Every structure is written in C-alpha cells, then in structure tokens.
Amino acid sequence: MAGQSLVKNYLHIVFTTKNRVPMIFPPVEEKLYSYIASICKNQDCPPLKVGGYINHVHILCLMSKKITIMKLLEEIKKSSSKWMKTQGRGYENFYWQDGYGAFSVYPADLEVVKRYIANQHQHHGKQTFEEEYRAFLEKQMIEYDERYIWG
C-alpha cells in the first residue's frame, strides 16, 4: 500500500502596490479582486476571500501541495499587473512591490480572516497599511528589517 500525502494549508497573503502608491479604486477594484481569485483557482489554490484597499491586497486561499508560495505569488503579480495595465489611462505604470507576507491561518480562524478582509475599507479608516503589516509580523513573531520591508 502506498503512503498518502495529506496537506491542508490555509494562507493569508498580503502585498502592496509598488511604493504603496494608491491605485486600487472603483470601478477596477472589485474586478481586480475577481481576477486575482481566478488566478488562484487556476493555480489549484482555491480562494476563500480576496480584498484589500487602495494600495494593497489580501488573499485567503487554500494552498495547493503542487505549487510553492513564491510561484503562486509570481503568477498572481505578473498576470494581475499586466491586466491592470489594460484598464485604462492612469494604470499604465501599475506595478506590485517585490515582496509579500504569507501567514498561516488555523482552520477555526477562517471566518475571522474572511471578515477582516471584507472590512478593509473600514479598517483603514483607523490604521495605515504600514501599521497593519507590522502588527501581522509581530503577531506571527516574524523578525524583519524596517529598511527592507517596504521594497
């Protein structure tokens, strides 16, 4: 009898526009999130929620055991950046930052993370992206160097 490979990894992925330039506004905002969700689906990483705010994106997905996080993010950023450039004047210089954050999510916390992503507009009335991201890193006990985190 062959052994089984059983994997179930939920990830909360966060990344920003290059230099955190605010470029994600209606009417393109929801279309972008749908486009990113379709990329996740095509990479065998079913999205549970995609959302964000004017300069960053949050993705909650179930990671495939067939792809690395880096490869998934490469495909999401490359494809969605090209797509954004086709959305009209003002998007010709759309780029994503080089880095990203990817945080594991305990299955019991999935609904909390979905709500968090859904409420990004209200959330960022009280907290900047930089404050939000630092809080994620601290909660996950990830060491970082402030000089390189925003690249």
C-alpha positions in Angstrom: 0.0 0.0 0.0 1.3 3.4 -1.0 1.6 6.2 1.6 -0.7 9.3 1.4 0.4 12.9 1.3 -2.2 14.8 3.2 -1.9 18.6 3.2 -4.3 21.4 4.1 -2.6 24.8 4.4 -4.6 28.0 4.5 -2.7 31.1 3.8 -3.4 34.8 4.3 -1.2 36.6 1.7 -0.6 40.4 1.7 1.3 42.6 -0.7 1.2 46.2 -1.9 1.5 48.3 -5.0 5.0 49.4 -5.7 5.9 52.1 -3.2 2.4 51.7 -1.7 1.0 54.1 -4.4 -2.8 54.3 -4.1 -4.0 52.8 -7.4 -6.8 50.4 -6.5 -10.1 52.2 -6.7 -13.6 51.5 -8.0 -14.6 50.6 -10.7 -11.5 48.5 -11.2 -11.1 47.4 -7.5 -13.7 44.5 -7.5 -12.7 43.4 -11.0 -9.1 43.1 -9.8 -10.0 41.0 -6.8 -12.1 38.7 -9.0 -9.2 38.5 -11.5 -6.8 37.5 -8.7 -9.3 35.0 -7.4 -9.4 33.4 -10.8 -5.6 33.2 -10.9 -5.6 31.4 -7.6 -8.2 29.0 -8.8 -6.2 28.3 -12.0 -3.1 27.6 -9.8 -5.1 25.0 -7.8 -5.2 27.3 -4.8 -8.9 27.9 -4.2 -9.5 31.4 -2.9 -11.8 31.9 0.1 -11.6 35.7 0.0 -9.8 38.4 -1.9 -10.0 42.0 -1.0 -7.9 45.0 0.0 -7.7 48.7 0.0 -6.2 51.5 -2.2 -2.6 50.2 -2.1 -2.7 46.6 -1.1 -4.3 43.2 -1.5 -5.3 40.4 0.9 -5.8 36.9 -0.3 -7.1 34.0 1.8 -6.6 30.7 0.0 -6.1 27.0 0.4 -2.6 26.3 -0.9 -2.1 23.5 -3.3 0.5 21.0 -2.4 1.7 21.2 -6.0 3.0 24.8 -6.0 5.2 26.9 -3.9 4.1 30.2 -2.3 6.7 32.0 -4.4 5.4 30.5 -7.6 1.8 31.4 -6.8 2.7 35.0 -6.0 4.8 35.3 -9.1 1.9 34.2 -11.2 -0.6 36.4 -9.3 1.5 39.5 -9.5 2.7 39.0 -13.1 -0.8 38.3 -14.5 -2.7 40.9 -12.5 -0.1 43.6 -13.2 -0.5 43.0 -16.9 -4.2 43.0 -16.6 -4.3 46.3 -14.6 -2.2 48.0 -17.3 -5.1 47.3 -19.7 -7.7 49.0 -17.5 -7.3 52.5 -19.0 -5.4 55.7 -18.5 -3.7 56.0 -15.2 -2.9 52.3 -15.0 0.0 52.2 -17.5 2.5 52.4 -14.7 0.9 49.9 -12.4 3.3 47.6 -10.5 3.3 45.4 -7.4 6.0 45.5 -4.7 8.7 42.8 -4.9 7.9 41.3 -1.5 4.9 39.9 0.2 3.7 38.5 3.5 2.2 35.0 3.8 0.8 33.9 7.1 -0.7 30.5 8.0 -4.3 30.5 9.2 -5.8 28.0 11.6 -9.0 26.5 10.1 -11.0 27.7 13.1 -10.0 31.3 12.3 -11.1 31.3 8.6 -14.3 33.2 9.2 -12.5 35.8 11.2 -9.9 36.4 8.4 -12.7 36.5 5.8 -14.5 39.2 7.7 -11.2 41.1 8.3 -10.5 41.1 4.5 -14.1 42.1 3.7 -13.9 45.1 6.1 -10.6 46.6 4.8 -12.2 50.0 3.9 -13.5 50.5 7.4 -10.3 49.1 9.0 -8.1 51.5 7.1 -10.1 54.5 8.4 -8.3 53.7 11.7 -5.0 52.2 10.8 -2.4 52.6 8.0 -1.2 49.7 5.9 2.2 50.0 7.5 0.7 49.7 11.0 -1.4 46.8 9.9 1.5 44.9 8.3 3.8 45.5 11.3 1.1 44.1 13.6 0.8 41.0 11.4 4.6 40.4 11.6 4.6 40.9 15.3 1.6 38.6 15.8 3.3 35.9 13.7 6.6 36.5 15.5 8.5 37.3 12.3 11.7 39.2 12.6 12.1 41.9 10.0 14.4 44.8 9.0 12.5 48.1 8.5 15.0 49.2 5.9 14.0 46.3 3.5 10.4 45.6 4.4 8.8 48.1 2.1 10.7 47.2 -1.1 
